[in-house]
């Protein structure tokens, strides 16, 4: 698929899975020319078409498009400006993950092996008033080291190497939150030990030059 088609596909999938409702959420990606392609403000992700997409530069200036980007584009630009490895951002409000964010509960403990390997941890940023610099200020401590962050009383943001990667990370966050919620109704989750995490670290992560111990909470 072309970039625009992929972005529209991601929007539709978010909407169909109930990760966004009404005009919630926003999606963007880095273009080959270094600019950013993003969804417009005040439009349902289930209704986005190619003509609605906007091209902006890394400062948020509109290069091409007849609509305006979401005022939340600031947090997208924060990731793009801080990390050259990030080429796509998804911001959504999936119910279970947003429930954890609203309850002020991070998902940063050693519960799911696949989450530890893919994301390391899912921290919770402080509350920031939407559409203001408070959101980017709250995200700043996490941007360089985390690909998924719960936004207190707001939702979730995920960063990926491409649009599908960012989408899958959002799905992984929501599935983990749902499973964790179920586990807590059954008496509570059982954490992986330090030794368990070290094994995962040695098998999956250290060959890439990373270290899970920098991202997780025991």
LINVENHU-V483291 format. One record per backbone hydrogen bond with DSSP energy under -0.5 kcal/mol. NH is the residue of the N-H (numbers start at 1). CO is the residue of the C=O. E is the energy in kcal/mol with one decimal. If there is no record, write none. Layout:
NH&CO&E + NH&CO&E
//
This chain:
6&2&-2.6 + 7&3&-2.5 + 8&4&-2.3 + 9&5&-2.3 + 10&6&-2.4 + 11&7&-2.2 + 12&8&-2.6 + 13&9&-2.5 + 14&10&-2.3 + 15&11&-2.1 + 16&12&-3.0 + 17&13&-1.9 + 18&15&-1.3 + 19&14&-2.4 + 20&14&-0.8 + 24&21&-2.9 + 26&91&-1.8 + 28&89&-2.2 + 29&37&-2.1 + 30&87&-2.8 + 31&35&-3.4 + 34&31&-2.3 + 36&56&-3.1 + 37&29&-2.8 + 38&54&-2.6 + 39&27&-1.9 + 41&68&-2.8 + 43&40&-0.6 + 47&44&-1.9 + 52&49&-1.8 + 53&49&-0.6 + 53&50&-1.1 + 54&38&-2.5 + 55&64&-2.9 + 56&36&-2.9 + 56&54&-0.5 + 57&61&-2.1 + 60&57&-1.9 + 63&55&-3.4 + 64&55&-1.8 + 70&39&-0.9 + 73&70&-1.8 + 74&71&-0.8 + 75&72&-1.4 + 76&72&-0.7 + 77&73&-2.6 + 78&74&-1.7 + 79&75&-1.4 + 80&76&-2.2 + 81&77&-2.7 + 82&78&-1.6 + 83&79&-2.4 + 86&83&-1.0 + 87&85&-0.6 + 87&160&-2.7 + 88&160&-1.3 + 89&28&-2.0 + 90&158&-2.3 + 91&26&-2.6 + 92&156&-2.0 + 93&19&-2.4 + 98&94&-2.7 + 99&95&-1.8 + 100&96&-2.0 + 101&97&-2.2 + 102&98&-2.6 + 103&99&-2.0 + 104&100&-0.5 + 104&101&-0.6 + 105&100&-2.8 + 106&104&-0.6 + 107&122&-2.3 + 110&217&-0.6 + 111&109&-1.7 + 113&111&-0.6 + 116&112&-2.3 + 117&113&-2.2 + 118&114&-2.3 + 119&115&-3.1 + 120&115&-1.6 + 121&119&-1.8 + 122&107&-1.5 + 123&148&-0.6 + 125&150&-3.0 + 132&129&-1.6 + 135&129&-0.5 + 135&132&-1.1 + 136&132&-0.6 + 137&133&-2.4 + 138&134&-2.1 + 139&135&-1.8 + 140&136&-1.6 + 142&139&-2.6 + 143&139&-1.3 + 144&140&-0.5 + 145&142&-0.8 + 146&142&-1.9 + 149&157&-2.3 + 150&123&-2.9 + 151&155&-3.3 + 152&125&-1.2 + 152&150&-0.7 + 153&101&-0.8 + 154&151&-2.2 + 155&151&-1.5 + 156&92&-2.6 + 157&149&-2.1 + 158&90&-2.7 + 159&147&-2.8 + 160&88&-2.4 + 166&162&-2.2 + 167&163&-2.3 + 168&164&-3.0 + 169&165&-2.0 + 170&166&-1.7 + 171&167&-2.4 + 172&168&-2.5 + 173&169&-2.3 + 174&170&-2.2 + 175&171&-2.7 + 176&172&-2.2 + 177&173&-2.3 + 178&174&-2.5 + 179&175&-2.5 + 180&176&-2.7 + 181&177&-2.3 + 182&178&-2.1 + 183&179&-2.6 + 184&180&-2.0 + 185&181&-1.2 + 186&182&-0.9 + 186&183&-0.6 + 187&184&-0.8 + 188&183&-2.8 + 191&189&-0.5 + 192&110&-3.8 + 197&193&-2.1 + 198&194&-2.2 + 199&195&-1.9 + 200&196&-1.7 + 201&197&-2.7 + 202&198&-2.4 + 203&199&-2.0 + 204&200&-2.9 + 205&200&-0.9 + 205&201&-0.9 + 206&201&-3.2 + 208&205&-2.1 + 209&206&-2.3 + 210&205&-1.2 + 214&211&-1.9 + 215&212&-2.5 + 216&212&-1.1 + 217&108&-1.6
//
